[in-house]
């Protein structure tokens, strides 16, 4: 994978991002993406997923939701537990007001954080501020507006018992606080 033309364009795009030259970065990322062979679009290719994540961010910035959805769907078809793409998909579901799907995707995102290979991908949306946004804003919006929120909470309760996953436990706490009519922030 290294030494390929898409890798060189990808690295150039990252350099431009560091210099805050976003349009040049986008041009490099688009060139890199266009140079990917089908065989490069694999679960093991971290550059491929980083390209997708960056391109989705630019598509969202430019309000090109169809492109964002297409890229997210493509990546999740290859690796269905890619945390960054799941996070971005939550935002797309929010924009479409598809709260049940958003809530399910949030749970999927939280489970992806515990995957054995989670550290290998250099995720952008797993830092504390992104997780605070998930627990303090996105999860409450989805849970309160989902028509199947109670059923999904029941699934989360079962998953918590089986996995002891910290992220899912925190999500369950948020849901329980909402059910009690309490403030969610700063858990």
Secondary structure, DSSP 4 states (H G I P E B T S, - for coil): -TTSHHHHHHHHHHHHHHTT-HHHHHHHHHHHHHH--GGGSSTT-HHHHHHHHHHHHHHHHTT-HHHHHHHHHHHHHH-TT-HHHHHHHHHHHHHHT-HHHHHHHHHHHHHHTTSTTGGGGT-SS-SHHHHHHIIIIIHHHHHHH-TTHHHHHHHHHHHHHHH--HHHHHHHHHHHHHHTT---S--
